[in-house]
Amino acid sequence: MIVAVRILFKTSALVGLPLFCVAQDQPAGAWLDSVAPAQWNQPGAKLPMPPKDVQKNVTPEFCKGHDHPLKLEEERAVARAGWLVFASYQDGEGLTVVGGAASEDGMCRPDPYQFFVFFQGRYAGTLSPRLMRARTDGSVNKVSFVDGKVVAAFSRYTPADPLCCPSRVSEATYEVGQESGEPVVKVVSVQTGRP
């Protein structure tokens, strides 16, 4: 008999580091179902480090050919914090989004991972309130920019969906503003529909 357990990743408001808890009642992407999602990013927050207790599924040499070259200062900042940089996006207007993984799975996919937002080189927050895993509910599968905003597409799975094909996608739109002289990214809308 196989029992499925969902792992949720939460961020502690006290220290800004990911906490881990096991839950079976709420999918990781449930925050995307709220009409007005709660804000988790705070102005002046420090770039978080990856959790130390993440199981390393593969040796670093196994995925060596997938290394992302560190060309941007924002990428180097994410790497200095201890993350494996796997992607980055720039809008040409000062916004940069960098994908960082704590480890990689057996197919060299980031696992678990997060996307970090920077404005004019300064850290502004994350695209998700929790760490994500590939092919699970609430995982980012695309990042883009529209009219000075960051747009992220999140895979939305139901228990009946095959791993290849989530039945829904949630598109979250974010703005970066200034509070107390510090940049902070905030989700402003979420729309969910069929892929």
N, C-alpha and C positions, 0 to 999 in steps of 0.2 A: 504494500500500500504506500502510495506517495502522498505526502502532506505538503502543501504549498504554504510557505510563510513569507509574508512581504516584509522587507526591511525598509524602514523609513529613516531618513537622515534629517535631523533637525539642528538648528543653530541655537546655541545658548545665548540669550540676551546678556548674560553676565560677563562672559569671557569672549564671545564671538567665535568660539570653536565648535566644530560639528560634534553633536552628540548622537549616539546610536540608540535606537529602541526598536523593539519588535512589536509589530501590530498586525492584526489580521482583519480589522474592521474598516480601515480607510486606506485607499490606494495613495501612493506617493504624489500623484498629480491632482489630488482632491482640492488643493488650494486654488487650482485654475477654474474650478466650478463656481467660485464665489462671484457675485455681481461686483463687489468692491473688495478685491483681495487685500489682505492685511499687508502693510509695508514692513519689511524686515531690515532694509538697509538704513544705516545711520550716518550722518555727516561726520567726517573725521575718523571713521572706523579704519582699523589696520587690515591689510591684506591677510586673510586667515591662512594658516598652515594646514596641510593635509592631515587627516587623522593618522596617528602613529600605529594604531592597531589594525590597519587594513592588511588583509592577507595578500601577499604577493603571489599571483597565480603563475607567473612566468619569470624567468631570469631576465635581467636587463638585456643580455646579449640576444635573446630570442627575438625581440622586436626591434633590434638595432636599426634595421633598414627603414623603419617608420619614423625615425627621429625628425622632429620639426626644427629647422635651423632658427636660432635666436637672432633675429635681425633688429627687432624693436626694443627700446628700453622697457616698455610694458611687458614684453615677453620675458626679458631678463629678470624683471621684478617678480613675476610669477614663478620663474624657475628658482630664484633665490629663496623664495618662501617654501620651497620643497616640492613643488608640483612638476609633473612632466607636461611640458607644453605640447599640445597636439594641433592647435589651430589658432589663427588670429585674423581679425577683420578690422578694417579702418574705413571711415566714411569720408576722409579728406577734410573734415571740418573740426577735427580734434577728438572725435570719438574713436576709441579702440576697444574691441572685445577680444579677450584671450581665453582660450579653452585650456584648462589644466586638469590633469588626472593624478590621482593618488597612486595608481598602478595601472596595469593593463591586463585584460583577460587573455585566455588562450588563443584568441583570434586577433590579438594586438589592438583591441578596441579599448578606449579609455574606460577605467573601471575602478572605483567610482570617479566621477568628474564634476566640474563646475565651470561656469563661464564668468569671468571677471571683467567688469566694465571700468574703463579709465576715461577721464575727460582732461584733455590737454596734459597728459602724462600723469595725472593724479588719480589714485584709486577712488572709485565712486560706489562700488558695491557689486552684487552678484545678480545673475538673471533668475536664480531659483533660491527659495528659502532653505533648500536642502540639497545634499549631494545627489547625483543622478547616476543611473546605470543604463547602459545601452539596452534597447529592446525591452524597456519597462515603462509603465505608466508615468507620465510626467517628465520624460527625458527630452532634452533639446535635440532636434535633428537638423535645424537650419537657423542661421542668424543672418539678418540683413538690416539695411538702413533705409528709412523712408522719411523724407522731409525733416531731417535732423533728429529723428527718433530711432531707437533700436527696436527691431521686431524679431521675436524668437518664436519658432514653431515647435511645439511640444507634442510628442507622440502620446496618444491617449488610448490605452488598452482596456478592454473588458476581459473578464476571465475566459470568455469564449474565443478571443482573438488569437490567431496564430502569431508566433513571435515575429514573423516577417511583415505582418500587415495590421497595424493598429486600425481600428474602425473609425476613429475620430482624430482630429488634430486641433489643438488649442493654439491660437496665435495671440501672443501677449505683446503689447506695445509699451515701451518704456520711454520716459523723458529723463534727462539729466539736468538738474537744477542746482542752485547754490543755496546752502543753509549755513549760517555762521561762517561764511567765507570758504566753505568746503563743498566740493561737488558730491552729489548723492543721486543715485539712480532710483527711480520709482516706477512701478508698474501703473499705467494709467487706464488700460483697458485689456480685456480678454474676450476673444470670440472663439467659440468652439463649433466645429462642423465636420463634415465628412472630408477625408483627404482628397 
